Amino acid sequence: MTENALYLIKAFILGILEGLTEFIPVSSTGHLILVGDWINFQSGDGKVFEVVIQLGSILAVMWVFRARLMQLIRGALTGVPSEVAFARNLIIAFLPAAVIGAIFIKAIKSVFYHPGVVVVTLVLGGLIMLYVERKTHHTPGDVPGAADDTASDEKASAHTLEQITWKQALGVGVAQCFAMIPGTSRSGATIIGGMIAGIQRKTATEFSFFLAMPTMLGAAVFDMYKNFGVLTQHDLSGIAVGFIAAFLSAMVVVRAVLRFVANHTYRVFAWYRIVFGAVVAAWVFTR
């Protein structure tokens, strides 16, 4: 097998991994850093590769939500109150990470992009998810925090996208800032942030998907603009393969997640983060 073929296979693996993990709260960036290290994936600029294949994932979610997205755009442009409010909330939620990212992203990448950081954020994020699920979860006929896995959360004040307030949107936006640290999970931070703010679990998940569109598109365009000139033809071929793989796998995951959260909590992902973090810790500190 030639070196270029092996490079493309590794890019394909990472693309599939990106699509599988981007929209579940386990940290796609953390997984990409760790698995990329394990398989010795080397690109001219690995961070650009990561951002561009994330673009494949976000285009997948835009395709899945294309009808609702067009409804939002038409409604916002024609002054439909509910759609104007939804668009306003997306802008409010988008701005904190956009501002922080534009100012500090280079420093964040230089300091936090390390397997040891991923270990800490994986475990800490899992513990926070368990705590929030316990505080917000309610089972009919049982007490809040009951240890089953059905997704009934009557404590929420916003059960649809249209019911989300600007204050709740701002809370989600602030939570998204923490996702710049690898291992945190953008979807995990925004979904849990939404639940803390009083948004119903499935609605928080849908809002997180919509918020990903401007956030990840902006990050991809910004990084490509800054770094496109340093990428080689070798890098571009890997990016293309990873992009396609991420798009296809994310298409499957987005639909599956929406079905899952309608009837389940996020506890299984919280425990996965904790166990995976422990496994990674053993690998990091013993190699």
Buried (B, 14 or more C-beta within 10 A) or exposed (E): EEEEEEBBBBBBBBBBBBBBBBBBBBBBBBBBBBBBBEEEBEBBBBBBBBBBBBBBBBBBBBEBBEEBBEBBEEBBEEEBEBBBBBBEBBBBBBBBBBEBBEEEBEEBEEEBBBBEBBBBBBBBBBBBBBBBBBEBBBBEEEEEEBEEBBBBBEEBEBBEBEBBBEEBBBBBBBBBBBBBBBBBBBBBBBBBBBBBBBBBBBBBBBBBBBBBBBBBBBBBEBBBEEBEEEBEEBBBBBBBBBBBBBBBBBBEBBBEBBEBBEEBBBBEBBEBBBEBBBEBBEBBEEE
